[in-house]
């Protein structure tokens, strides 16, 4: 896959039979032009990775809302009460 300008080029058959090389180039951040019979038909562009998903700190929220407060009713009693309501 000889490069022309800064972008690599690969024919459809090269992509089909040497995809591991194309994949390696994409992982390195290379953009690749896909050609068919000498004409460019597509551009393969590496995906920018999404930032890692961070979860809210639920325990900190509970402490902020309730502090050291102890509930007078147990979870089992609350669940039984909810089930009887509906």
N, C-alpha and C positions, 0 to 999 in steps of 0.2 A: 504494500500500500504506500506508494510514493506520495509524498506530500507536495501539494501545489499551494503556494503562498504559505499561510500558517495553518490551513485546514487540511487534514488527511483526506484521501479519496479511497473509496473501495467500490468495486463493482458488486452487483447483486449476487453474482456467483461467489465472490470472495467473502461476502457477508454470510452466505449460506454455508460454505464449506470451512471457513476460518473464523467462526463467530467468537471463539475464545480470544483471539487476537483483537478483534473489534471491541469486545467487552473490556479487555485490559486497557486499551487506549481510552475508552470512555471513563473507566475508573480513575485514570490519570488526569482527567479533565479535558481531554482532546475532543474537538468537534470533528465529525466525519461527514463528508459528502458521499451519498450513495449514488452511483451512476448505473445507467442501463444503456448499453450501446453508445457509450461516450457522452450521454446527456445526463446532467444532474437531475435526479428525480426526488431526492429527499436530503434532509440534513438531520443527522443524529447528534443530539446535544445532551451532555450529561446532566442528570437531575441534581439540583442543589439539595443537599440533605435537609430535612425539616429539623427545626430545633427540638431537642428532647422535651417531651411533655412533662410538665411538672404538676404534681397534684397539690391541692391546697392542704394546709396543715390543719386537719380536722380536730386533732387533740388540742391544739392551741386555741381554736375557735370555741371548743367546749369549755376550756378553762376561762376564756374571756367572758363567755355568757354565764356560766354557772359557778365558776370559782371552786370553792371547797364545799359548796352546798350539797347535802345528801338528800336524795329524793325520799319522801315518806312512803311512796308506793313502789313496789317492785316491778320489774319489767313484765313478769308473768301476770301480775294483777292488771297492769295497763293493757296488755294484749287481750286478756279475758274480757275486760271492760269494752274494748274496741269491737271485739267479735260479737258481743251481746247487743251493741248499738245497731248493727246492720242486719 
